[in-house]
Each structure stands twice: as C-alpha cells, then as structure tokens.
Amino acid sequence: MRPQLVIVGAGPRGTGLLERVAANAPELYAGSGLDIHLVDPHPPGGGRIWRQEQSPLLWMNSHAEDVTMFTDDTVRMDGPVREGPTLHEWAALDGRTFADRQLQGGYLRFVYERALAELPPEITVHHHPTRALRVGGPREGRQQVWLEGRARPLLADLVILALGHLDAELDAEQAELAAYARRHGLVHLPPDFTADSDLSALKPGEPVLVRGFGLAFVDLMVLLTEGRGGRYDGETYLPSGQEPVLYVGSRRGVPYHSKIGYDWTGDRPPLPRFLGPAEIEELRSRPDGFDFRRDVWPLVEKELGFAHYHRLFTAHPERTASAWAGFEEKYAAADGPAERDALVAAAVPDPADRLDLAALDHPLAGVRHASHEDLQDGLRAYIEADLSRRHDPSHSPDLGVFLGLLSVYGQLVRLGDIGPWWHGFFSYLASGPPGPRLRQMLALSRAGLLRFLGADMAVTAGDGVFRAAGPTVPGYSVTARALVEARLPAPTVARARDPLLRELHADGAAETPEGLLRVDPRDGRLLDAAGRPHPRRFALGPYTDARTPGAFTRPRTGGPAFRQNDATARAALAFLRAGTGRAAA
C-alpha cells in the first residue's frame, strides 16, 4: 500500500505544512508514492478563521505588505527556500492597505493551490470536508483517524494535527455567569471567534457589557455598528439606530496599541543580542527547570531595551548624551535593572525617550477618575496620543521594540509553555488593530455608543442583571442584561470541545500546567508524560507549547512558524521514506 499521511486542519498552518512538504519532497521523497489526506470541514487554505465566506467589514490587523506565506533566506531551516508573493504583491494592493479577510482567504487558497501544483506527481492530496473525531493505533503501527459521518477510519502511517483555534468549554466563572443568564433570561455570549457569534440577541439601544479590549472586541464593535447599517463621515459616526451601547473594560482597560504607521529606515538592531539560541539552550538544560519571571523575563527586558536604545542612539542621536558604542558596552555589562536604569538616566535626558515596560503593560495603574465622564475624556486622550505616537517616525524606537518582540518570541517558542502572560503582552504591544479602527473607536465614543469602564473590570451577577465595576472610577458601576466575553477561547486541552484533543489527552498525550499539548520543540512530535516523543503523531499550532506569534509572518523576520513547518515536514517525509524502504525490503 502507498504510505498515508493525515493532516487534520487545512487552514494557514496545514497549508503552510503542505507547502513545506512540496518544497522538501524532491530531496527527501523523490520517486515514492504518497497519499496526503487533509481533514477539515472548511475549505483548504483559509480554514475556519480565514474562510472567504465572512463579512467584508472584517479586516486583517496587519498591513498587506507584512503578510506572507512563503519562506526567505532569513528563515533558519534545513529545507529549501521557496519564495513567493506577499499578500500585497499577490493582490496588487498598496502595501500599507489593511486587507479584508475575504481577500486573505483568497490569498491562502492561492498558496494551497500552488503547493498542490508543486508536489511531485506521485504525491496525491485528498480533502475530506468533515471533522476528525479521534486518533487511535499503537505507537509502532498504523494509526486510525476516525472521521465524523464515516463508518471506517482513515489508516495513517503518520498523523499531523494543525487544528488552529478551537472552541472550548466555559471556565468556572463563565459557567456560573452563563447559568445565571439562563435562569434570569439574560444574554451571555462566551469567548468565541466573533464572526461565528450570533449577535442578534444584542438589541438596539440597550447596554451591553463587554469584557475584553483586544482584537475580538474590534470585530464585535464593527459588526454591531457598520454591520448594522451605521457609517462614518470623516471623524463622525452616523448611527443607523440599530446599535446597542457597548460598555467595555478589561484587565488593562485600554485597547491594544495601534499598528505602527511608518516604515523602517536605517540600520536594524542586531538581534538576537541578549536572548539568543545559547541562552535558550542554557535555560532548557537546567536540571531544576526555570521560572519565567525570575530567569527569563530579565533577559527579555534587556533584549527589548537593547532594541529600543539601539534605535534611539543611531536614529535620534540628538536626544542622547553619549555615543552609542560607549553606551552599548556599559549596557551589556550592567548587572541588573537598577544599574541599567542608572545608565539610561545619565545617557537619555528625556524620560519620554526611556523604555518603561511596566508602565506600558499597566497604563492605568494608579489612575483614578472622579466620574465616568472624566474617564471617557481620559481614554479618548490616551487613544489619540497612542495614534499620534504610533504614526510619528520621531518615536521610531517603538519600531525597534517591535522588532525586538519578534526576535524574542522566535526564541521563546523553543522553551515550551511559559504561561499565558507573555503571549498577551506581545499581542498588546505588537499585534494591535489598524490605526483606522482606533479612530472609529473615538468616533463611536463621541457618539455615545462606546463607553469605557477602565482597568481591572469585574463582572458580577445579581438582582436579575449583570453589573460591571472597576477601580478606575471609584464607586461607579453599570448594569446590563447582556454580557459578551470578547476574546478567543483559551487554547487548553482539558476544556477543548474538540473530541480529538480530549481523546489524545486521555490516550497519554502530555499536557503542560497551562493546559497545552507538550510537543518536541525540534519537530513537533507529541510527547507523553515520560517525555517520550510519539513516532507517528505530530502537532503544530496555538494549543501546543510551541505556539508562535500571530497567524502569519512578516517577510524577512525569520518566521518561527516557517521553521517549525519545515522541521515537521522533513521529519514526516524522512519517516515515510524509511517506512517505504522497509516495506520494499
């Protein structure tokens, strides 16, 4: 029989994996037959999240020139580079455009079809438009992949899971709020991919509490305003009368930072500098393990500071009190944050030019407003200032920090599960909404349809309603009959609604303390509780402890997802080739 490879998930990750199979097959699998089975109820390429059948009002949160599915010579991998067009090149768009997700779905379909065309003729791909329910089979034998609506399983020599974002069961607090909503006729919308949420229960003119101020909130805001017939006239929002009134809060109490609106010029910071492969290997080799805050964060902080000050000293030397070479030498030798802070204070006169990561992470810490209306004025001023700064190249050290964040994330994926805080911090600083979306927030706020609740928002249920309050406006609270959890479900194995993941966990796949699947960082093989890699099962994506930043890669940034896809594809092809040789013998 021909070898059989099953890939569960045909979205961007499955498509990228297929592209790497096509790139590596001439070297590793020439002349041998292979059947590849793609299992996904959604169309290959876009998958669920990036399918073309969704509202054209929903945008990507990256410039079209910053989205690619193709490798380049900055990717450290063993396989060959196969360059291809970025989104803006493929679609003939201005590179600074924020394309809608329908267009991105078309780009992903193009990538998928190109990968198919580049496969050797003896490799055939079969798409199964259904769900995979479970994977069985012995470690050393063929696997069985059971599909919904099919009586017999697919037989597989190897299985690769590329599932992407999944639905999840509610956590304890959410379940309690949902149960209260059912008893009292309220509306509770749990974490979900917003394009799939039924928003019809959110009635015009009624208050809606929204917990979460990231990208899921932006989608919700769009669908409940423009999606209901409203429109923008310059800086003014003209309502349709069908909009609810959104009261939004979160842990930070502010939206994610705007995308940077200018291009890089001059020398890039030479990264990695203080957190590279050597430091990662040292952390991984510690017999007693490591603690993120104690052992990893100081290296991250120093790396991001280096990226910031490299840009400040080289692009804006008039705002520094010393030469870069001397500062860099002292910065590298500085022992601890206190010594580094003293060095920066002496060399960077204006405190506004100094990097303060704690202040960035908690912008409303200690901030108190006398009234709810004062908070509205304060948050509008905060958003205006963020927009101004993120579109002003005189603040280009921010772009240096952005490059530092990409470099750091590319290293941290090798450490496994380091907890959810880092991913949230990265997304808040580096993966925020387009600037125009923040301008829309301001217009909606001025129109009275968007109300800010501040930091550390707490939601309770009682007296037949939901109530939200927080310390930013002491003594203020607001009640509503609807609550929306505006975020994607947490990617945890234990609460995943996907039966395949639950069955894998029950079958011995190891789980991290944060609930992610443990995988071998070298090639993505699933690990068991003893740390043994499964010879025939691999996993890639956000529910693993090798999760990577964002869905897509910026050109010429090394792309850790590309590196992972290449390693997994090469390991799979080598295994299948060896199995073919054994069968022939």
C-alpha positions as CSV (number, residue, x, y, z in Angstrom):
1,M,0.0,0.0,0.0
2,R,1.1,3.6,-0.6
3,P,2.1,5.4,2.5
4,Q,-0.7,7.6,4.0
5,L,-0.2,10.9,5.8
6,V,-3.2,12.5,7.5
7,I,-3.1,16.3,8.3
8,V,-6.0,17.4,10.5
9,G,-6.6,21.1,9.8
10,A,-6.4,22.7,6.4
11,G,-6.1,26.4,7.4
12,P,-3.0,28.5,7.3
13,R,-0.9,26.0,9.4
14,G,-2.0,23.0,7.4
15,T,-1.5,24.9,4.2
16,G,2.0,26.1,5.2
17,L,2.9,22.5,6.2
18,L,1.8,21.3,2.7
19,E,3.9,24.0,1.1
20,R,7.0,22.7,3.1
21,V,6.1,19.1,2.0
22,A,6.2,20.2,-1.6
23,A,9.5,22.1,-1.1
24,N,11.2,19.2,0.6
25,A,9.8,16.2,-1.3
26,P,12.3,16.4,-4.3
27,E,15.2,15.9,-1.8
28,L,13.6,13.6,0.7
29,Y,10.9,11.7,-1.1
30,A,11.7,11.6,-4.8
31,G,10.1,8.7,-6.8
32,S,7.9,7.4,-4.0
33,G,4.1,7.4,-3.9
34,L,2.2,9.1,-1.1
35,D,-1.4,9.9,-0.3
36,I,-2.0,13.0,1.9
37,H,-5.4,13.3,3.5
38,L,-6.4,16.8,4.6
39,V,-9.3,16.7,7.1
40,D,-11.2,20.0,7.7
41,P,-14.9,20.9,7.3
42,H,-13.8,24.3,6.0
43,P,-12.2,25.0,2.6
44,P,-8.4,24.3,2.3
45,G,-6.3,27.5,2.5
46,G,-8.3,29.7,4.8
47,G,-9.8,27.1,7.0
48,R,-12.4,28.3,9.6
49,I,-10.8,31.6,10.7
50,W,-9.8,32.9,7.3
51,R,-12.5,31.5,5.2
52,Q,-13.7,33.7,2.3
53,E,-17.4,33.4,3.4
54,Q,-17.4,36.1,6.1
55,S,-18.2,39.8,6.4
56,P,-16.2,42.0,4.1
57,L,-16.2,44.6,7.0
58,L,-13.7,42.4,9.0
59,W,-10.1,43.4,8.3
60,M,-6.7,41.8,8.9
61,N,-4.8,43.7,11.6
62,S,-1.6,43.7,9.5
63,H,-0.5,45.7,6.5
64,A,-0.8,43.7,3.3
65,E,3.0,44.0,2.8
66,D,3.6,42.4,6.2
67,V,1.7,39.2,5.4
68,T,3.5,36.3,3.7
69,M,3.1,32.5,3.5
70,F,6.5,32.0,1.8
71,T,10.0,31.5,3.2
72,D,13.0,33.6,2.5
73,D,16.7,33.4,3.4
74,T,16.2,34.8,7.0
75,V,14.4,31.5,8.0
76,R,16.9,29.1,9.8
77,M,15.8,25.8,8.4
78,D,17.2,22.7,6.7
79,G,14.8,22.8,3.7
80,P,15.0,24.9,0.6
81,V,13.7,28.5,0.4
82,R,10.7,28.8,-1.9
83,E,9.9,32.5,-2.3
84,G,6.5,33.7,-3.3
85,P,4.4,36.9,-3.3
86,T,3.3,38.7,-0.1
87,L,-0.4,39.4,0.2
88,H,0.0,42.9,-1.3
89,E,2.1,41.6,-4.3
90,W,-0.4,38.8,-5.0
91,A,-3.4,41.1,-4.8
92,A,-1.7,44.2,-6.4
93,L,-2.6,46.3,-3.4
94,D,-0.8,49.2,-1.8
95,G,1.4,47.6,0.8
96,R,0.0,49.8,3.6
97,T,-3.5,48.6,3.0
98,F,-5.3,46.6,5.7
99,A,-7.0,44.0,3.5
100,D,-10.2,42.4,4.5
101,R,-10.3,38.7,5.5
102,Q,-12.2,37.6,2.4
103,L,-9.1,38.7,0.3
104,Q,-6.8,37.0,2.7
105,G,-8.8,33.8,2.3
106,G,-8.3,34.1,-1.5
107,Y,-4.5,34.5,-0.9
108,L,-4.4,31.4,1.3
109,R,-6.4,29.5,-1.4
110,F,-3.7,30.6,-3.9
111,V,-0.9,29.3,-1.6
112,Y,-2.7,26.0,-1.2
113,E,-3.2,25.5,-4.9
114,R,0.4,26.5,-5.6
115,A,1.6,23.9,-3.1
116,L,-0.6,21.3,-4.8
117,A,0.9,22.1,-8.2
118,E,4.4,21.9,-6.8
119,L,4.0,18.4,-5.3
120,P,5.7,15.6,-7.2
121,P,3.2,13.8,-9.5
122,E,3.4,10.7,-7.3
123,I,2.0,12.5,-4.2
124,T,-1.7,12.9,-4.2
125,V,-3.8,15.1,-1.9
126,H,-7.4,14.2,-0.8
127,H,-9.6,16.8,1.0
128,H,-12.2,15.3,3.5
129,P,-14.7,18.1,4.3
130,T,-15.5,16.8,7.8
131,R,-14.2,16.7,11.3
132,A,-11.7,14.2,12.8
133,L,-13.1,12.7,16.0
134,R,-10.2,10.7,17.4
135,V,-6.9,9.1,16.6
136,G,-6.1,5.5,17.7
137,G,-3.5,2.9,17.0
138,P,-0.3,1.5,18.5
139,R,2.9,3.6,18.9
140,E,4.8,1.4,16.4
141,G,1.9,0.7,14.0
142,R,-0.5,2.3,11.7
143,Q,-2.8,4.9,13.1
144,Q,-6.6,5.1,12.7
145,V,-8.2,8.5,12.2
146,W,-11.9,8.4,12.8
147,L,-14.0,10.9,10.8
148,E,-17.5,12.3,11.5
149,G,-20.0,10.6,9.3
150,R,-17.7,7.8,8.2
151,A,-18.0,4.2,9.4
152,R,-14.4,3.2,8.8
153,P,-11.3,5.2,9.8
154,L,-8.6,6.5,7.6
155,L,-5.4,4.5,8.0
156,A,-2.4,6.6,8.5
157,D,1.4,6.0,8.8
158,L,1.6,9.5,10.3
159,V,-0.8,12.0,11.7
160,I,-0.1,15.8,12.0
161,L,-2.6,18.0,13.9
162,A,-2.8,21.5,12.6
163,L,-6.1,22.5,14.2
164,G,-5.8,26.2,14.8
165,H,-8.1,27.9,17.2
166,L,-10.8,25.7,18.8
167,D,-14.0,26.1,20.7
168,A,-13.7,25.5,24.5
169,E,-15.9,24.7,27.4
170,L,-16.5,27.6,29.8
171,D,-14.3,28.1,32.8
172,A,-15.9,28.1,36.2
173,E,-16.6,31.8,36.4
174,Q,-18.1,31.9,32.9
175,A,-20.2,28.8,33.5
176,E,-21.6,30.5,36.6
177,L,-22.5,33.6,34.7
178,A,-24.0,31.6,31.9
179,A,-26.2,29.7,34.3
180,Y,-27.3,32.9,35.9
181,A,-28.2,34.3,32.4
182,R,-30.3,31.2,31.7
183,R,-32.2,31.5,35.0
184,H,-33.0,35.2,34.5
185,G,-33.5,35.5,30.8
186,L,-30.2,37.4,30.3
187,V,-27.7,37.2,27.4
188,H,-24.2,35.7,27.9
189,L,-22.0,35.3,24.9
190,P,-19.0,33.2,25.7
191,P,-15.5,33.5,24.2
192,D,-15.7,32.8,20.5
193,F,-14.5,33.7,17.1
194,T,-16.6,36.8,16.7
195,A,-17.6,36.1,13.0
196,D,-19.3,32.9,14.2
197,S,-21.1,34.5,17.2
198,D,-24.9,35.1,17.0
199,L,-25.2,38.8,17.9
200,S,-28.9,39.0,17.2
201,A,-29.7,38.9,20.9
202,L,-27.9,42.2,21.4
203,K,-30.8,44.7,21.0
204,P,-30.7,48.2,19.6
205,G,-30.2,50.9,22.2
206,E,-29.7,48.5,25.1
207,P,-26.5,48.5,27.2
208,V,-24.1,45.6,26.6
209,L,-21.2,44.8,28.9
210,V,-18.1,43.7,27.0
211,R,-15.1,42.1,28.8
212,G,-12.0,42.2,26.6
213,F,-10.4,45.1,24.7
214,G,-8.3,43.3,22.1
215,L,-8.9,42.2,18.5
216,A,-12.1,40.2,19.3
217,F,-13.6,43.4,20.6
218,V,-12.7,45.3,17.5
219,D,-14.6,42.7,15.4
220,L,-17.6,42.9,17.7
221,M,-17.6,46.7,17.5
222,V,-17.5,46.6,13.7
223,L,-20.3,44.0,13.3
224,L,-22.6,45.9,15.8
225,T,-22.1,49.3,14.1
226,E,-21.2,49.3,10.4
227,G,-22.6,45.7,10.3
228,R,-26.0,47.1,11.4
229,G,-26.1,49.9,8.8
230,G,-24.1,52.7,10.5
231,R,-21.4,54.6,8.6
232,Y,-18.6,57.1,9.2
233,D,-18.4,60.6,7.7
234,G,-14.9,61.6,8.4
235,E,-14.4,61.7,12.2
236,T,-18.1,61.4,12.8
237,Y,-20.2,58.2,13.2
238,L,-23.7,58.4,11.8
239,P,-25.7,55.7,13.5
240,S,-28.5,53.6,12.0
241,G,-30.4,53.3,15.2
242,Q,-29.8,49.5,15.3
243,E,-26.7,49.7,17.5
244,P,-26.5,48.7,21.2
245,V,-24.4,50.7,23.6
246,L,-21.1,48.9,24.4
247,Y,-19.6,49.3,27.8
248,V,-16.1,47.9,27.5
249,G,-13.4,47.1,30.1
250,S,-10.5,44.7,30.6
251,R,-7.5,44.0,32.8
252,R,-5.5,46.9,31.3
253,G,-8.6,49.0,30.5
254,V,-7.2,50.2,27.2
255,P,-7.2,48.9,23.6
256,Y,-4.2,47.2,22.2
257,H,-1.7,49.6,20.8
258,S,-2.2,50.8,17.2
259,K,-0.2,49.2,14.4
260,I,2.8,51.4,13.6
261,G,2.1,53.6,10.6
262,Y,5.6,54.3,9.2
263,D,8.3,52.3,7.5
264,W,11.7,51.3,8.9
265,T,14.7,53.3,7.7
266,G,18.4,52.9,8.6
267,D,20.1,50.0,10.4
268,R,18.1,47.4,12.2
269,P,19.2,46.4,15.7
270,P,21.4,43.3,15.6
271,L,19.1,40.8,17.1
272,P,19.2,38.5,19.0
273,R,21.7,40.1,21.4
274,F,21.0,39.0,25.0
275,L,18.4,36.3,24.3
276,G,19.5,34.0,21.6
277,P,20.0,30.3,21.0
278,A,22.8,30.0,23.5
279,E,20.7,31.5,26.3
280,I,17.7,29.3,25.4
281,E,19.8,26.2,25.5
282,E,21.2,27.1,28.9
283,L,17.7,27.6,30.3
284,R,16.5,24.3,28.8
285,S,19.5,22.4,30.2
286,R,18.9,23.5,33.9
287,P,18.1,20.3,35.8
288,D,15.6,22.0,38.1
289,G,13.9,23.9,35.2
290,F,13.4,27.7,35.1
291,D,11.0,30.3,36.3
292,F,9.8,32.8,33.7
293,R,9.7,35.9,35.9
294,R,13.0,35.1,37.7
295,D,15.1,33.6,34.9
296,V,13.6,34.5,31.5
297,W,12.0,37.9,31.9
298,P,15.3,39.7,32.8
299,L,16.7,38.5,29.5
300,V,13.6,39.6,27.6
301,E,13.7,43.0,29.3
302,K,17.3,43.6,28.5
303,E,16.8,42.4,24.9
304,L,13.9,44.8,24.3
305,G,15.8,47.6,25.9
306,F,18.7,47.0,23.6
307,A,16.5,47.1,20.6
308,H,14.9,50.4,21.8
309,Y,18.1,52.2,22.7
310,H,19.9,51.0,19.5
311,R,17.3,52.8,17.5
312,L,17.3,55.9,19.7
313,F,21.1,56.3,19.6
314,T,21.5,55.5,15.9
315,A,18.4,57.3,14.5
316,H,17.9,60.2,17.0
317,P,21.4,60.8,18.5
318,E,20.5,64.5,19.3
319,R,18.3,63.1,22.1
320,T,21.1,61.2,23.8
321,A,24.0,62.4,26.0
322,S,26.7,59.9,24.9
323,A,27.8,57.9,21.8
324,W,26.2,54.5,21.1
325,A,29.4,52.5,21.3
326,G,30.1,53.5,24.8
327,F,26.5,53.2,25.9
328,E,26.3,49.7,24.3
329,E,29.4,48.5,26.2
330,K,28.1,49.7,29.5
331,Y,24.6,48.4,28.8
332,A,25.9,44.9,28.1
333,A,28.0,44.9,31.3
334,A,25.2,46.3,33.5
335,D,24.3,43.9,36.3
336,G,20.6,44.1,36.9
337,P,17.8,46.6,36.2
338,A,19.0,49.1,38.8
339,E,22.4,49.6,37.2
340,R,20.8,49.6,33.8
341,D,18.3,52.3,34.9
342,A,21.1,54.5,36.2
343,L,23.0,54.2,33.0
344,V,19.9,55.1,30.9
345,A,19.0,58.1,33.2
346,A,22.5,59.5,32.6
347,A,22.5,58.9,28.8
348,V,18.9,59.6,27.9
349,P,17.9,63.1,29.2
350,D,14.2,63.0,28.4
351,P,12.2,60.4,30.4
352,A,9.8,60.1,27.5
353,D,12.6,58.5,25.5
354,R,13.3,55.8,28.1
355,L,11.7,52.4,27.8
356,D,9.4,51.5,30.7
357,L,7.8,48.1,30.1
358,A,5.9,48.0,33.4
359,A,4.2,51.3,32.6
360,L,3.4,50.1,29.1
361,D,1.8,46.9,30.5
362,H,-0.3,48.8,33.1
363,P,-1.1,52.2,31.6
364,L,-3.9,52.9,34.1
365,A,-2.1,51.6,37.2
366,G,-3.0,54.0,40.0
367,V,-5.1,56.2,37.7
368,R,-8.4,57.4,39.2
369,H,-11.1,59.5,37.7
370,A,-13.7,61.4,39.6
371,S,-16.6,60.4,37.3
372,H,-17.5,58.1,34.4
373,E,-17.4,61.1,32.0
374,D,-13.9,62.1,33.1
375,L,-12.8,58.6,32.3
376,Q,-14.3,58.9,28.8
377,D,-12.3,62.1,28.2
378,G,-9.2,60.5,29.6
379,L,-9.4,57.3,27.5
380,R,-10.1,59.4,24.3
381,A,-7.0,61.4,25.1
382,Y,-5.0,58.2,25.7
383,I,-6.1,56.7,22.3
384,E,-5.4,60.0,20.5
385,A,-1.9,60.1,22.0
386,D,-1.3,56.4,21.0
387,L,-2.4,57.1,17.4
388,S,-0.2,60.1,17.2
389,R,2.9,58.3,18.6
390,R,2.5,55.2,16.5
391,H,2.3,57.2,13.3
392,D,5.2,59.6,14.1
393,P,8.7,58.3,13.0
394,S,10.3,60.5,15.6
395,H,9.2,57.8,18.0
396,S,10.9,55.1,15.9
397,P,12.4,53.4,19.0
398,D,8.9,51.9,19.3
399,L,9.5,50.1,16.0
400,G,12.9,48.9,17.4
401,V,11.0,47.4,20.3
402,F,8.5,45.7,17.8
403,L,11.5,44.0,16.1
404,G,12.8,43.0,19.5
405,L,9.5,41.5,20.4
406,L,9.5,39.4,17.1
407,S,13.1,38.2,17.9
408,V,12.2,37.3,21.5
409,Y,9.1,35.4,20.5
410,G,11.1,33.4,17.9
411,Q,13.5,32.3,20.7
412,L,10.8,31.7,23.4
413,V,9.0,29.2,21.3
414,R,11.9,26.8,22.0
415,L,11.2,26.9,25.7
416,G,7.8,25.3,25.6
417,D,4.9,26.5,27.7
418,I,5.9,29.7,29.6
419,G,2.4,30.7,30.6
420,P,-0.2,33.0,29.0
421,W,1.1,36.3,30.2
422,W,3.9,36.7,27.6
423,H,1.6,36.0,24.7
424,G,-0.9,38.6,25.9
425,F,1.8,41.1,26.5
426,F,3.2,40.5,23.0
427,S,-0.2,40.8,21.4
428,Y,-1.0,44.0,23.3
429,L,2.2,45.8,22.1
430,A,2.9,44.2,18.7
431,S,-0.4,42.8,17.4
432,G,-2.9,45.6,17.8
433,P,-5.6,46.9,15.5
434,P,-5.1,49.2,12.5
435,G,-5.0,52.9,13.3
436,P,-8.3,53.5,11.5
437,R,-10.0,51.1,13.9
438,L,-8.9,53.2,16.8
439,R,-10.2,56.3,15.1
440,Q,-13.5,54.5,14.7
441,M,-13.5,53.8,18.4
442,L,-13.0,57.5,19.1
443,A,-16.0,58.4,16.8
444,L,-18.2,55.8,18.5
445,S,-17.2,57.1,21.9
446,R,-18.1,60.7,20.9
447,A,-21.4,59.3,19.5
448,G,-22.2,57.8,22.9
449,L,-22.3,54.2,21.6
450,L,-19.0,53.1,23.1
451,R,-18.3,53.7,26.8
452,F,-15.1,52.9,28.6
453,L,-15.0,51.2,32.0
454,G,-11.3,51.2,32.8
455,A,-8.9,48.7,34.2
456,D,-9.4,45.6,36.3
457,M,-13.1,45.4,35.3
458,A,-15.0,43.0,37.4
459,V,-18.4,41.5,36.5
460,T,-20.9,40.1,38.9
461,A,-24.5,38.9,38.6
462,G,-27.3,39.7,41.0
463,D,-30.8,41.3,41.1
464,G,-31.5,39.8,37.7
465,V,-28.8,41.7,35.9
466,F,-25.1,41.8,35.2
467,R,-23.0,44.5,36.9
468,A,-19.6,45.8,35.9
469,A,-17.3,48.0,38.0
470,G,-13.6,48.7,38.5
471,P,-11.2,50.9,40.4
472,T,-10.5,53.4,37.7
473,V,-13.8,55.3,38.6
474,P,-14.3,54.5,42.3
475,G,-17.9,53.9,43.2
476,Y,-19.2,53.7,39.6
477,S,-20.9,50.7,38.2
478,V,-23.2,49.9,35.3
479,T,-25.8,47.2,34.8
480,A,-27.0,45.4,31.7
481,R,-28.9,42.4,30.6
482,A,-26.2,41.3,28.2
483,L,-22.6,40.3,28.7
484,V,-20.1,39.5,25.9
485,E,-16.7,37.8,26.6
486,A,-14.8,39.4,23.7
487,R,-11.9,37.1,23.2
488,L,-11.0,33.8,21.6
489,P,-11.4,30.7,23.8
490,A,-8.2,29.8,25.7
491,P,-6.3,27.0,23.8
492,T,-6.4,24.4,26.6
493,V,-6.6,20.6,26.0
494,A,-8.8,20.0,29.1
495,R,-11.5,22.4,28.1
496,A,-11.4,21.9,24.3
497,R,-14.7,20.9,22.8
498,D,-12.8,19.1,20.1
499,P,-13.2,15.4,20.8
500,L,-9.9,14.5,19.1
501,L,-7.9,16.6,21.5
502,R,-9.7,15.2,24.5
503,E,-9.2,11.6,23.3
504,L,-5.4,12.3,22.7
505,H,-5.1,13.5,26.2
506,A,-6.9,10.5,27.6
507,D,-4.6,8.3,25.5
508,G,-1.5,9.7,27.2
509,A,-0.5,12.9,25.4
510,A,1.2,15.1,27.9
511,E,-0.3,18.5,29.0
512,T,1.5,21.5,30.4
513,P,0.4,23.2,33.6
514,E,-1.3,25.8,31.4
515,G,-3.2,23.1,29.5
516,L,-1.3,23.0,26.3
517,L,-0.2,19.9,24.4
518,R,3.5,19.2,25.0
519,V,5.5,18.6,21.8
520,D,9.1,18.0,20.9
521,P,10.5,21.5,20.1
522,R,12.7,20.0,17.4
523,D,9.9,18.7,15.1
524,G,6.5,18.9,16.8
525,R,6.1,15.2,17.8
526,L,3.6,14.7,20.6
527,L,5.2,13.9,24.0
528,D,3.8,11.6,26.6
529,A,4.0,12.0,30.4
530,A,7.5,10.5,30.4
531,G,8.7,12.9,27.8
532,R,8.9,10.3,25.0
533,P,8.1,11.6,21.5
534,H,5.4,9.7,19.7
535,P,6.9,8.3,16.5
536,R,3.7,8.8,14.4
537,R,1.9,11.8,15.9
538,F,2.8,15.4,15.5
539,A,1.0,18.7,16.4
540,L,1.5,22.3,15.4
541,G,-0.4,25.4,16.4
542,P,-1.8,27.5,19.3
543,Y,-2.9,24.6,21.5
544,T,0.7,23.3,21.7
545,D,3.5,24.6,23.9
546,A,5.4,25.6,20.8
547,R,2.9,28.3,19.8
548,T,4.1,31.1,17.6
549,P,3.1,34.8,17.3
550,G,0.2,35.6,15.1
551,A,-1.3,33.6,12.2
552,F,1.1,35.0,9.6
553,T,4.7,36.0,9.2
554,R,6.3,39.3,8.2
555,P,8.7,39.0,5.4
556,R,12.4,38.7,6.3
557,T,11.9,38.2,10.1
558,G,13.0,34.6,10.4
559,G,9.4,33.2,10.8
560,P,9.5,30.6,13.7
561,A,6.3,29.1,12.2
562,F,8.2,28.5,8.9
563,R,11.0,26.8,10.8
564,Q,8.5,24.6,12.7
565,N,6.6,23.7,9.5
566,D,9.9,22.8,7.7
567,A,11.2,20.6,10.6
568,T,7.9,18.7,10.8
569,A,7.6,18.2,7.1
570,R,11.2,16.9,6.8
571,A,10.7,14.6,9.8
572,A,7.5,13.2,8.3
573,L,9.0,12.7,4.9
574,A,12.1,11.0,6.3
575,F,9.9,8.7,8.4
576,L,7.6,7.8,5.5
577,R,10.6,7.2,3.1
578,A,12.2,4.9,5.7
579,G,8.9,3.0,6.0
580,T,8.7,2.6,2.3
581,G,12.2,1.2,2.2
582,R,11.3,-1.3,4.9
583,A,8.2,-2.4,3.1
584,A,10.1,-2.8,-0.2
585,A,12.7,-4.9,1.6
